[in-house]
């Protein structure tokens, strides 16, 4: 009976000694620290499942139509998934993290994501054999993606170099695109908008090879709670909006960096 108790006492003593050394050296997780991070900077692995009900009135004989798209990707540096709609990529875009250690090893904070295109145009020139030519210019689509993910966390020192940062909270993302066609009385603007509210689980292993600088590696899951998407068609005479439900699940493995002070 005494031997197990003695062993337990030694293990507890070693753990307390490790924690004391970490705090004495100004390690990650001391009260009053600010942590600034670049999260999901390298989405090494990502899996996205998008399920959306088609907006608008179903055709006669149909109750509803649901489109589901699943996509798996590997990447060394690139955030997002080329060629995918914005709602399939906003979980893999790099984002800014801001956290504060309120008491030793307990953090509160969150991630902020913002991405926007400023517009442009695309021109096609056609030359005919009779010497004439035709030039057609259309506006390029504009995209806006915004996200915020408040969270809480607990930092557990494992050694002088490694810590386990358990993080979790909620996330809200919205993505919209606009396409302009025609001009004058024939002008049409089609807007697509998707929003998603999710449970966000984001545990990270933190490697701190240099004082106040860390490299993060971990698994991330965004579990959908509620969401929707809409399509709005605007002409000079009217505006029509059709809405329907949307559900987006994300799981990935990412790398990031952080500094604290």
N, C-alpha and C positions, 0 to 999 in steps of 0.2 A: 504493500500500500504506500509506503514511504517513497519507494523508488519512482513510481509514476508521478507523485506530487513533486519530487525533487526535479525530475525531468521537465515537468510543466513549468516549474519556477525558473529553470535555466532558460527555457525557450522564451518565456515572457520577459526575462531580463535582457536577453539578446535583442528582442523586438524593441523594447523601450530604449536600449542603448543606441540602436540604429536610428530610431526616430529622433533621439536627442542630438546625435551627431548631424543628422540631416538639417535640423533646425539651427544648430550652431553654425553651420557652414552657409547659411542663407539659401537653403535649397528651396525648390519649388514647393509651395503650399503653406507658407508662413502668413500669419494674419496681416492684413493690410497690403498684400501684394496685388498689383495689377498684371493681368496676363493678356497679351495681345498675340493673336494667332492667325495664321493663314490656313484655314481648314479646307479639307477635300482638295488640296492643291494638286495632288497626283492621284486620280482615281484608278488605282491599279486594276481593280475588278469592279464591274457594275452590272446589276441586273435590274431592269425596269419593266414593270407590267402595267400597261395602261388599258383601262376598261371604260368606255364611254358610250352612253346611249345617244343615238343620233337625234339631234334636235329637230323640232318641227312636227307637223301632223303626219303620222304614218300613213302609208298608202292603204287603200281599201283592202281589208282582209288581214292586215298586220296589226299586232299589238304594239310592238316596239322592235327596233333593230339595235343591237349592241355590238360595237366594234372593239376587239381586244387585240392588243399588240404587245408582244414580249420581245425584249432585246437584251442580249448579254454582250459585254464588251471588256476588252483589256486595253490598258494604255500606260505609257511611261510618263508622259507629261501633259497630254491634252485633256482638258476638262470639257464635259459635254459630249454629245454624240453627233458627229457630222451627219447632216441630211435628215435628222429627226425633227419633229415639231417641238416647239419650246417646252411644252408640258412634259415631254419625255426626257428633257435634259436639265431642268432646273435643280434636280437633286445632285448632279455631278459637277455643276459649276463651282469653281473656287469661291470662297466667301471669307469675310473678315470676322474674326471672333474676338470678343471683349468679355473678360471675366474678372471678378474681384474676389479675393479670399476674405470672407467676412469673419470667420474664426479659423484657427489653425486647421488646414486641409479641407475646409468646406467652402465651395465656390458658388457664386451666382453670376449669371451673365447670359450670353447668347451669341448667335451668328447673324450677320447681316449680308444679304446678297442683292446686288443691283447690276443689271446689264441692259444696255439700250443701244439700238442702232439709230443713226441720225438721218437715215433716208438716203436716197440717191436715185439714179435712173439707169435704164438699160436701153441701148440704141441698136437697132438692126437696120443696116443699109443693104438694099437690093439693087443690083445693076442689071439692066436689061440689054439684050443684044441690039436694040434699036438706038442705043446711046442714052436713053433716059435712066433715071434712078429714083428710088423711093426710100425715104428714111422714116422709120417708125420709132418713137421714143415712148417708153412707159416708165412709170414710177416704180422704184424697187420697194418691196415690202419693208415696213418698219416693225421692229420688235422691241418689247419692253418686258423685262423679267424682274420681279421684286420678291424678296423673301425675308422673313424674320423668324428666328428660332430661339425663344427664351429657354434657359435651361438651368439646372442645378448640378452640382458635382461634388465628388469626394476624391481627394488625392491621397493615395496610399504609397509612401516610399517603400520600395523593394530593396534598393541598395544605393550606393553613392551615385550610380549612373542611371538607374531605372526607377520609374514610378508608374503606378497604375492610376489613371485618371478616369473614374467612373462618371459619365455624363449622361443626362437624359432630360427630356422636356417635351415641348410641343413645337410644331413648325407650321407656318402659314406661307404659302407661295402663290403668286399670281403671274400669269404669262399672257401676253396679248400680242397679236399681229394685225397689221392693217395693210390692205392692198387697194391701191387706187387705179382705176381703169377709166378710159374715156375722158371727155372734157365737155364743158358746157352743159346742155340739157341731157347729154348721154353719160355724164360723169357718174360713176358708181364706186362706193367705198365698202369693202367687205372687211369686217372686224371679227376676229376670233379671240375669245377670252376663256382662260381656264384658271380655276383657283382650287387649292387643295389645303385642307387642314389635317395634320397628321401627328401621331405620337412619334417622337424622335428619340432613338436609343443610340448612343455614340460613345462607347468605352474606348479609351486610348492608352496604349503603352507610350510613355514619354522617355526618350533617351536624352540625357543632358551631358554631352561631352565637354561643353564649355560653360563657364558661369553665366547664368541668366539666359542661356540659349538652349532650346530643346527641339528634338525631332519627334513627331508624333506618328504612330502607326496603329490602326485599329479597324474595327468593323462597325458599320453604320446600317441601321434599319429605320426607314420611315414608313410607318404603318398607317394607312389611310383611315381617317375617322369620318370626314365629310368632304364633299367637293362637288363642283359643277362646271359646266362649260356652256358657252353661248355663241351664236353667230348672228351678227347684226349686218343687215344690208341697207345702205343708205343711198338714195338717189335725190335729185333736186326736189322731188315732190313727196317723198315718203321715207320712213325708216321702219324696218321690220326686224324684230329680235326674236329668235327661237332659242330656248334654253333646255338643258337636260342634265342628267347626273353624270358624274365623272369620279373614277377611283383610280389612284396611282400608287403602286407599291414599289419601294426601292430597297435594295440590299447591295452593299458594296464594301470594298476594302480600300482604304485610302491612306496616303501619307500627307503630312503637313509639317509646318514649323511654328515655333512660338518663341516669344521672349517675355521675360517678366522683370518687374522692377518695383 
